[in-house]
Amino acid sequence: MMAILLVIAGRLVMVQGFDTSKMAEAAENQRTVEQTLPAVRGKIIDSKGKVLAESIIRYNITVSQVNFNEFPDYDHLVLDPKTGEAIVDPATGKWKIVNYTTDEGIEQLAEVLGLPFEEIKKAVTGDRVHNYVAMDVSPLIEKKIGDLRIPGIYSEAVTKRVYPMGAVGGPIVGFLDGEGKALAGIEQTMNDKLTGTDGTRTYQAGKNGIIIPTAPVRTVPAVDGESVKLTIDQDIQFYAQQAAQQQKEQYNAQWVSITVTEVKTGKMIAIADSDSYDPNNVGASDPSNIGSRTVSSAVEPGSTSKIMTASALVEEGLATPMSEFLVPPTLSIDGQNFSDSFTHGTEKRTLSGIITDSMNTGTVMAGSRLSLQQRYDYMRKFGVGEKTGIPLPGESPGILADWKNWDGRQQYTVLFGQGVAQTPLQTTMVFQTIANNGVRLKPAIIDSFTHADGTVETLPQAPGVKVISPKTAQDARDMLEGVVTMTDYKVVGIPGYRTGGKTGTAEAPADNGVGFDGYTTSFYGMAPMDDPRYVVGITVQRPQGNVYGITQGYTFNQVMGQVLRSNDVPPSTTPPVKLPKFYK
């Protein structure tokens, strides 16, 4: 017994006399609690500062059932409802105090939360150190619960992502899942910028979980995420989405895309898709509508591509807008037959007249002056067959086979937009190139970042690619203006402004890869033609009805008119160009 007592005494001397720091450290580690201070995710705003996505503070109400059960009744200070401060009893000079039982506390908690008494009682009763009472309550409700001063009832702050503009720009903005993971749109591609760095609060707590008031608290503050400012104008985006939805419903189409682009900067003012989803309630939308078809769906552009063929001919010195072609009713070349959408005899057509009336026969005749290599190279220069690089998920590069692999028919159909596939965004940038004196820009959708310290980082404009000369671009614009001035397609005309553009119709391949089961119709145009500021593109996939009775002209008129008025673009001051369609 003496030996055992000596061993215990020796160990006691070692622990208390020589190992106190380690024991103290171990005890402190057992008491230390590290709490995460969540960083606030950055906002997504439009070009004018309107909030498209932001994180707000919400609260989860929690309970330590162990602590709650330690107080079958408790004293509560009577608070002034206006100031929130304790009221002093004039008679005693002391704070007014009322006593509540736990059931009375549960009743008060249930009333504030708007939940049944039994549900709250079940949540607070038990032997858990931590349990949830209510999730996602507002700061006002959290304050009211805090004012109840019920022992064992706590709150924890959480952030919630909300989208104040709802479905406006939904496929562009994107969304987060229930766990905060970015799954689409700018939320996904700019996640590293939007996500901040969480902070920590470290404190010591007793066995009951209550903070030890005399112990030090170490805080590492959170660094909030950066805000992302888009080039999108929320008002124009809303208007374009409404127009896209109207076109879809009018023609019972599969989908509709409308783009608005600033010519000299490549900034996307609107990328509108029909059936745009609301990021606040993604589950209510068809999963096929989650992405933006403007950047992800490649379709045959049809006759909108004829302006590329005409531009290549002019740039190579093989033709001018006034070059003469004797165009037959049907054209046979290398065993391939081509016809037009309207009946005509053999006509003396200018190149401008061929483009104006969208003649396949004339386009093949003129375009045959280009070598296969030249046809391919110019399409590549205009951006066909490669991604634009816009920072949105799921972008398609389109389809452009190498010219060496073209078959006997495809070598001609590519001249008028068949046998090749482009996204609506790629076609938009073709017209942006022509409007911008032959310089193709990278489409921009992000204007700037605002860092956590308030500094703004504006993104520089990416360098452009020269595709054609300014003179060729002007000739191309003159031919596009002829579609308005030299035809009955007056609906695209906007009072006070010179406009120009090109229609397009192509067959839509069946989803099973066998044959075709519909059409793709489109119109891409620009204004004002004396100094192009904006390009508006409209693509309608699989509209129902007579394809030749389907038009996007009125929609172009409405959207472009709204853009010009919203941005105070001065009216045209020069007369429209009217190149003759025929030669004598």
Secondary structure, 3 states (H helix, E strand, C coil): CHHHHHHHHHHHHHHHHHCHHHHHHHHHHHHEEEEEECCCCCCEECCCCCEEEEEEEEEEEEECHHHHHCCCEEEEECECCCCCCECECCCCCCECEEEEEHHHHHHHHHHHHCCCHHHHHHHHCCCCCCEEEEEEECHHHHHHHHHHCCCCEEEEEEEEEECCCCCCCHHHHCCECCCCCECCHHHHHCHHHHCCECEEEEEEECCCCCECCCCCCEEECCECCCEEEECCCHHHHHHHHHHHHHHHHHHCCCEEEEEEEECCCCEEEEEEECCCCCHHHHHHCCHHHCCCHHHHCCECCHHHHHHHHHHHHHHCCCCCCCCEEEECCCEEECCEEECCCCCCCCEEEEHHHHHHCCCHHHHHHHHCCCCHHHHHHHHHHCCCCCCCCCCCCCCCCCECCCHHHCCCCHHHHHHHCCCCEECHHHHHHHHHHHHCCCEECCCECEEEEECCCCCEEECCCCCCEECCCHHHHHHHHHHHHHHHHCCCCHHHCECCECCEEEEEEEEEECCCCCCEEEEEEEEEEEECCCCCCEEEEEEEECCCCCHHHCCCHHHHHHHHHHHHHHCCCCCCCCCCCCCCCECC
